[in-house]
């Protein structure tokens, strides 16, 4: 089974729970370690923050949406509820090789 790309959108930063500076540091380090691990195994295609907002996004290589979600659930930012919600979308990649998904 081939891999697809999945857009993961982290939203709704959790300001309701009082995280200590130590927790924030621990979760941030864990999040970066998780990104590095996914990058080294070819799972992470791209990641970044949305400027002017406290939302983040990842593009993951995975066989299924469930597999992509498994990677998301292991992220300390999600496991520790630093973000209240996340969304996952499978990407229909448009490029010159598929005529940008055009039938014409």
C-alpha positions in Angstrom: 0.0 0.0 0.0 1.3 3.4 -1.0 1.6 6.3 1.4 -0.5 9.4 1.2 0.1 12.8 2.6 -2.1 14.0 5.5 -2.4 17.6 6.7 -2.6 17.8 10.5 -3.9 21.0 12.0 -3.4 21.7 15.7 -5.8 24.3 16.9 -7.3 25.7 20.1 -4.3 26.1 22.4 -5.2 25.1 25.9 -5.2 28.1 28.2 -7.7 26.5 30.6 -5.2 24.2 32.3 -2.4 25.9 34.3 0.8 24.4 32.9 3.9 25.1 34.9 7.0 26.4 33.1 8.6 23.0 33.8 5.7 21.2 32.1 5.9 23.6 29.1 9.6 23.0 28.8 9.2 19.2 29.1 6.3 19.1 26.5 8.1 21.3 24.1 11.3 19.2 24.2 9.2 16.0 23.8 7.3 17.6 20.9 10.6 18.5 19.1 12.0 15.0 19.8 8.8 13.5 18.3 9.2 15.7 15.2 12.9 14.7 14.9 11.9 11.0 15.2 9.2 11.3 12.5 11.6 13.3 10.3 14.4 10.7 10.6 12.0 7.9 9.6 10.4 9.7 6.6 7.0 10.2 8.2 7.3 14.0 8.6 7.1 15.8 5.3 6.7 19.3 6.6 5.7 21.2 9.7 5.4 24.8 10.9 3.5 27.4 12.8 0.8 29.6 11.3 2.2 33.1 11.7 0.2 35.5 13.8 -1.7 32.6 15.3 -1.1 29.9 17.9 -1.9 27.0 15.6 0.5 24.5 14.1 0.4 22.2 11.1 2.2 19.0 10.0 2.1 17.2 6.8 2.7 13.5 7.4 3.4 10.5 5.1 1.2 7.7 6.2 -0.7 4.7 4.6 -4.0 5.6 6.3 -5.6 8.4 8.3 -5.6 6.0 11.4 -1.8 5.7 11.0 -1.4 9.5 10.8 -3.6 9.9 13.9 -1.4 7.4 15.7 1.6 9.6 15.2 -0.4 12.7 16.3 -1.6 11.0 19.5 2.1 10.2 20.4 3.0 13.9 20.2 3.4 15.3 23.8 1.5 18.5 22.8 -1.5 16.3 22.0 -1.0 13.7 24.7 -0.8 16.4 27.4 -3.7 18.4 25.9 -1.6 21.5 25.1 -4.0 21.8 22.1 -7.6 21.0 22.7 -8.3 19.8 19.2 -6.6 18.7 16.0 -7.9 18.0 12.5 -6.5 15.5 10.0 -7.2 15.7 6.2 -5.9 13.5 3.5 -4.3 15.6 0.7 -5.1 15.0 -2.9 -1.7 16.1 -4.3 -1.9 18.3 -7.4 1.2 18.6 -9.5 2.4 18.7 -13.1 2.5 14.9 -13.3 -1.2 14.6 -12.7 -2.1 17.8 -14.6 -3.0 19.5 -11.3 -5.9 17.1 -10.9 -7.6 18.5 -14.1 -9.4 16.2 -16.5 -8.7 18.6 -19.3 
